[in-house]
Amino acid sequence: MTIQPHYFIAIPIEKKVKKKLAAWNQNETPPFERFVHEEDYHITLAFLGGIEFSLIKNLQEKLHVIADKHQSFPLIIDHIGHFGPNHSPRILWAGIKKEDKLFKLQMDVFQACLKLRMELDKRAYNPHITLARKYKGASSFDNLKLNKSFQSFVIEEKWKVSNFVIYQTHLQRTPKYEVISSFTLANE
């Protein structure tokens, strides 16, 4: 049985921002089992999972149209958060200051996927950059302490989003994500 490759649509993170996030992660070294490779930092727009490549081809056409309708926009990283129980989170992530243009882009991408009958996660969109997985600290997780450290080190890191991509996941490689298509947003 052949396993289908997994794909997702995401916003890549600018290199200087990746370096800043990775430096904070190395400097702070929060007690998590696995850290995301800095080249794999991204903001997911839609997780597609294991799908036929023929669907990707159809999706690419729709995503080019969406990219032409959206202008580039700034994003600002301004906090960290986590998913999972407060005392022992599953995921540590960097959060994005609310930006309506990001939410509009995500909604258009999401709708394009639904029109192709793709099964997507229906939870409310929460844009973030995953930094680490599986808390392993001896004491309860202290989000307040980490946020103070994060605020002083990565204070309002900003970059301009100019494109979004389709990534393919390669679980046995590091970094794990390979860009298979890129979609350039209209200039302001």
C-alpha positions as CSV (number, residue, x, y, z in Angstrom):
1,M,0.0,0.0,0.0
2,T,1.4,3.4,-1.0
3,I,0.9,6.3,1.3
4,Q,-0.2,9.5,-0.4
5,P,2.0,12.5,0.3
6,H,0.5,15.1,2.6
7,Y,0.1,18.7,1.5
8,F,-0.8,22.1,3.0
9,I,-1.1,25.7,1.9
10,A,0.8,28.2,3.9
11,I,2.5,31.5,4.2
12,P,6.3,31.1,4.3
13,I,8.1,33.2,6.9
14,E,10.8,35.7,5.9
15,K,14.4,34.5,6.5
16,K,15.3,37.3,9.1
17,V,12.1,36.5,11.1
18,K,12.9,32.7,11.0
19,K,16.4,33.5,12.3
20,K,15.0,35.7,15.1
21,L,12.5,33.0,16.2
22,A,15.1,30.3,16.1
23,A,17.5,32.4,18.1
24,W,14.9,32.9,20.8
25,N,14.1,29.2,20.8
26,Q,17.8,28.4,21.3
27,N,18.4,31.1,23.8
28,E,15.3,30.3,25.9
29,T,15.3,26.5,25.3
30,P,11.8,25.9,26.6
31,P,11.4,22.3,27.8
32,F,9.8,20.6,24.8
33,E,10.7,17.3,23.2
34,R,10.8,18.4,19.6
35,F,11.7,21.8,18.0
36,V,10.6,22.8,14.6
37,H,13.5,23.4,12.2
38,E,13.7,27.1,11.4
39,E,13.3,26.4,7.6
40,D,9.9,24.8,8.4
41,Y,8.4,27.8,10.1
42,H,5.2,28.9,8.4
43,I,1.6,30.0,8.9
44,T,-0.9,27.4,7.7
45,L,-3.8,28.6,5.6
46,A,-5.3,25.1,4.9
47,F,-4.1,21.6,5.7
48,L,-5.0,19.3,2.8
49,G,-3.6,16.0,4.2
50,G,-3.1,13.0,1.9
51,I,-4.7,13.8,-1.5
52,E,-4.3,12.9,-5.1
53,F,-1.8,15.0,-7.0
54,S,-4.5,15.6,-9.7
55,L,-6.4,17.6,-7.1
56,I,-3.3,19.7,-6.5
57,K,-3.2,20.6,-10.2
58,N,-6.8,21.8,-10.1
59,L,-6.2,23.7,-6.9
60,Q,-3.2,25.5,-8.4
61,E,-5.4,27.2,-11.0
62,K,-7.8,28.4,-8.3
63,L,-4.9,29.6,-6.1
64,H,-3.3,31.7,-8.9
65,V,-6.7,33.5,-9.3
66,I,-6.9,34.1,-5.5
67,A,-3.3,35.5,-5.4
68,D,-4.1,38.0,-8.1
69,K,-7.1,39.3,-6.0
70,H,-5.1,39.8,-2.8
71,Q,-2.4,42.5,-2.2
72,S,0.7,41.9,-0.2
73,F,0.3,42.8,3.5
74,P,2.4,43.1,6.7
75,L,2.3,40.6,9.5
76,I,3.7,41.2,13.0
77,I,4.7,38.5,15.5
78,D,3.8,39.8,19.0
79,H,3.3,36.9,21.5
80,I,3.6,33.2,22.1
81,G,0.8,30.8,23.1
82,H,0.2,27.1,23.2
83,F,-2.3,24.4,22.3
84,G,-3.2,21.7,24.9
85,P,-3.6,21.8,28.7
86,N,-2.0,24.8,30.5
87,H,0.2,22.6,32.7
88,S,1.5,20.4,29.8
89,P,0.9,21.8,26.3
90,R,1.2,19.9,23.0
91,I,2.3,22.8,20.9
92,L,4.3,26.0,21.6
93,W,3.7,28.7,18.9
94,A,4.4,32.3,18.0
95,G,1.3,34.4,17.5
96,I,0.4,37.0,14.9
97,K,-1.1,40.4,15.6
98,K,-4.6,40.4,14.0
99,E,-4.5,41.3,10.4
100,D,-7.8,41.3,8.4
101,K,-6.0,40.7,5.1
102,L,-4.6,37.5,6.4
103,F,-8.1,36.3,7.4
104,K,-9.6,37.2,4.0
105,L,-6.8,35.4,2.2
106,Q,-7.3,32.3,4.4
107,M,-11.0,32.3,3.8
108,D,-10.6,32.5,0.0
109,V,-8.1,29.6,0.1
110,F,-10.4,27.6,2.4
111,Q,-13.4,28.2,0.1
112,A,-11.4,27.2,-3.0
113,C,-10.4,23.9,-1.3
114,L,-14.0,23.2,-0.3
115,K,-15.2,23.8,-3.9
116,L,-12.8,20.9,-4.9
117,R,-14.5,18.8,-2.2
118,M,-11.5,18.6,0.0
119,E,-12.1,17.8,3.6
120,L,-10.7,20.5,5.8
121,D,-10.5,21.3,9.5
122,K,-13.6,23.4,10.4
123,R,-12.2,24.9,13.6
124,A,-11.9,28.7,13.8
125,Y,-8.8,30.0,12.1
126,N,-5.9,30.7,14.6
127,P,-2.9,31.9,12.6
128,H,0.4,30.9,14.3
129,I,3.9,29.6,13.8
130,T,4.6,26.3,15.5
131,L,8.0,26.4,17.4
132,A,8.0,23.2,19.4
133,R,6.0,20.1,20.3
134,K,5.3,18.0,23.4
135,Y,6.1,19.8,26.7
136,K,8.4,17.8,28.9
137,G,9.2,20.1,31.8
138,A,9.5,18.9,35.4
139,S,7.1,21.6,36.6
140,S,3.9,23.1,35.1
141,F,4.3,25.1,31.9
142,D,4.7,28.8,32.6
143,N,3.3,30.7,29.6
144,L,3.6,34.1,31.4
145,K,7.4,33.7,32.0
146,L,8.0,32.5,28.4
147,N,5.9,35.4,27.0
148,K,8.0,37.9,29.0
149,S,11.2,36.4,27.6
150,F,9.6,36.3,24.1
151,Q,8.4,40.0,24.3
152,S,11.9,41.2,25.2
153,F,13.7,39.2,22.5
154,V,11.2,39.1,19.5
155,I,9.4,42.4,20.2
156,E,6.9,42.9,17.4
157,E,8.9,41.3,14.6
158,K,7.4,42.4,11.3
159,W,7.6,41.3,7.6
160,K,5.7,41.8,4.4
161,V,3.8,38.8,3.1
162,S,4.2,38.7,-0.7
163,N,3.3,35.1,-1.5
164,F,1.8,31.8,-0.2
165,V,2.8,28.3,-1.2
166,I,1.7,24.7,-1.3
167,Y,4.1,22.5,0.8
168,Q,4.6,18.8,0.5
169,T,5.5,17.1,3.8
170,H,8.5,14.7,3.9
171,L,8.4,13.1,7.4
172,Q,11.8,11.4,7.1
173,R,13.7,14.6,6.1
174,T,14.8,17.7,7.9
175,P,13.6,20.3,7.0
176,K,10.4,18.5,6.4
177,Y,8.5,20.8,4.0
178,E,9.1,21.3,0.3
179,V,7.5,24.1,-1.7
180,I,5.8,22.6,-4.8
181,S,4.0,25.7,-5.9
182,S,4.2,29.4,-5.1
183,F,1.6,32.1,-5.6
184,T,2.6,35.8,-5.7
185,L,0.2,38.3,-4.2
186,A,-0.5,41.5,-6.1
187,N,1.7,44.5,-5.1
188,E,0.2,47.3,-3.1
